[in-house]
């Protein structure tokens, strides 16, 4: 994960590389939020997880880790509703 700070916004980005259907593929994701809101992004993520778990929305039971328990698509949809901006791209390689 890479975290960058500019004069007006902060962002965290992640890059996942692998293979799909026999071809190299890369997924790039970037989450952007306003400067001075680094505590906010942590709080909104934790509050969103707590709300989703209590509502049993997008949650898989019987697992030990948060990354396995939460549906990532539902989680990111809830974060976008809370004001988190996300961009992603998917590229195929050779």
C-alpha positions as CSV (number, residue, x, y, z in Angstrom):
1,X,0.0,0.0,0.0
2,X,1.2,3.5,-0.8
3,X,0.0,6.6,1.0
4,X,0.5,10.1,-0.5
5,X,-0.2,13.6,0.8
6,X,-0.8,16.6,-1.4
7,X,-1.8,20.1,-0.5
8,X,-5.5,19.4,-0.7
9,X,-6.0,15.7,-0.4
10,X,-4.6,12.5,0.9
11,X,-4.9,9.1,-0.7
12,X,-4.0,5.5,-0.1
13,X,-3.5,3.1,-3.1
14,X,-3.0,-0.6,-3.5
15,X,-2.0,-2.7,-6.4
16,X,-2.8,-6.4,-6.7
17,X,-1.1,-8.3,-9.5
18,X,-1.9,-11.9,-10.5
19,X,-3.3,-14.0,-13.3
20,X,-6.9,-14.5,-14.5
21,X,-7.9,-16.8,-17.3
22,X,-4.3,-17.5,-18.1
23,X,-3.3,-13.8,-18.5
24,X,-1.5,-11.4,-16.3
25,X,-3.8,-8.9,-14.7
26,X,-3.4,-5.9,-12.3
27,X,-6.1,-4.3,-10.1
28,X,-5.3,-0.8,-8.9
29,X,-7.4,0.9,-6.2
30,X,-7.2,4.3,-4.8
31,X,-9.1,5.9,-1.9
32,X,-9.1,9.7,-1.6
33,X,-10.0,11.9,1.4
34,X,-9.4,15.5,2.4
35,X,-6.2,16.5,4.2
36,X,-6.4,16.6,8.0
37,X,-9.0,13.8,7.9
38,X,-6.7,10.8,8.5
39,X,-8.4,10.1,11.8
40,X,-11.8,10.4,10.1
41,X,-11.0,7.7,7.5
42,X,-10.0,5.3,10.2
43,X,-13.1,6.1,12.3
44,X,-15.5,5.8,9.4
45,X,-14.0,2.5,8.3
46,X,-14.4,1.0,11.8
47,X,-17.9,2.4,12.3
48,X,-18.9,1.1,8.9
49,X,-17.7,-2.4,9.8
50,X,-19.5,-2.3,13.2
51,X,-22.7,-1.2,11.6
52,X,-22.5,-3.8,8.9
53,X,-21.8,-6.6,11.4
54,X,-24.7,-5.5,13.7
55,X,-27.0,-5.4,10.7
56,X,-25.6,-8.7,9.3
57,X,-25.1,-6.9,5.9
58,X,-22.3,-8.2,3.7
59,X,-20.9,-10.4,6.5
60,X,-19.7,-14.0,6.3
61,X,-19.8,-15.9,9.6
62,X,-17.5,-18.7,10.7
63,X,-14.2,-17.0,9.7
64,X,-11.4,-15.5,11.8
65,X,-10.2,-12.4,10.0
66,X,-12.0,-9.3,9.1
67,X,-10.9,-9.4,5.4
68,X,-12.6,-12.8,5.1
69,X,-15.7,-11.8,7.0
70,X,-16.6,-8.7,5.1
71,X,-17.9,-8.6,1.5
72,X,-15.4,-6.0,0.0
73,X,-17.9,-4.8,-2.6
74,X,-20.6,-4.1,0.0
75,X,-18.0,-2.6,2.4
76,X,-16.7,-0.1,-0.3
77,X,-20.3,0.8,-1.3
78,X,-21.0,1.7,2.4
79,X,-17.8,3.7,2.6
80,X,-18.8,5.6,-0.6
81,X,-22.1,6.5,1.1
82,X,-20.1,7.9,4.0
83,X,-18.1,10.2,1.7
84,X,-15.0,8.1,0.9
85,X,-14.0,8.5,-2.8
86,X,-12.7,5.5,-4.6
87,X,-11.3,4.8,-8.0
88,X,-10.2,1.5,-9.5
89,X,-8.8,0.2,-12.7
90,X,-8.2,-3.3,-14.0
91,X,-5.6,-4.0,-16.7
92,X,-4.6,-7.1,-18.6
93,X,-1.0,-7.8,-19.4
94,X,0.8,-10.2,-21.7
